[in-house]
Amino acid sequence: MEIKIGIAKVNKYAVPECGDSVEVAERPRGGISAILADGQGSGKAAKITSSLVVNRAAALIAEGARDGAVARTVHDYLYAFKDGKVSSTLTILSADFDTQTLVFSRNSNCPVLVKGQYAIDVYDEEVSPIGVHKRMKPLMYQIPLETGTILVSYTDGIQAAGRKRGRLQDISLILKILEENGPDDVDFIAQSILEQALMLDEYRPGDDMTVVAMGVGERISDHKIQRINISFPY
């Protein structure tokens, strides 16, 4: 099998820095994790917070820490560093080859969407962000690592798209994008969800927007070549 990750993000309109951050970390016993954080507010201050969160999480994952422990440790770090006055969302999507499972943790008001063989499940239970409450625990989920599975998550700029213009984001449109595409289409899935949100905001996004999609596809080559494609406009 082969894990593919698609990421699409855009800044809040007229704000030069995006307050969302994404990082990808290899797991030392095999596998890969995508880490998504949305720092409180927008602009430079939010970017500093979210960068701190994803970089700390990536380092811990690379050292072999389990995802639940990663979320708790990053929370403790942010709580101490910012004196409990700054929050951040944190979502970790992991393909863990050691346990042959997909693991995902949430400390976000946005869901994780999981497309399996027969249905799409929405994991959207209420949970606190990290950084502001002395005691915090992530919502943890674990499912089998099976070919055909797709995980999607995003930040609240996607969820709130259109709200300031009297429109409402319709999750059924996001689910339709997911339903019509497979694990090899993660780049297209991420870009399509972002594009749909931008349309609702008339291409003047009211908040930072980021989408992460992870797909478990068939490996088409016997050569274990790892590839990363990046497009970073300035």
Secondary structure, 3 states (H helix, E strand, C coil): CEEEEEEEEECCCCCCCCCEEEEEEECCCCEEEEEEEEECCCHHHHHHHHHHHHHHHHHHHHCCCCHHHHHHHHHHHHHHHCCCCCCEEEEEEEEECCCCEEEEEEECCCCEEEECCCCEEEECCCCCCECCCCCCCCEEEEEECCCCCEEEEECHHHHCCCHHHCCCCCHHHHHHHHHCCCHHHHHHHHHHHHHHHHHHCCCCCCCCEEEEEEEEECCCCCCCCCCCCCCCCC
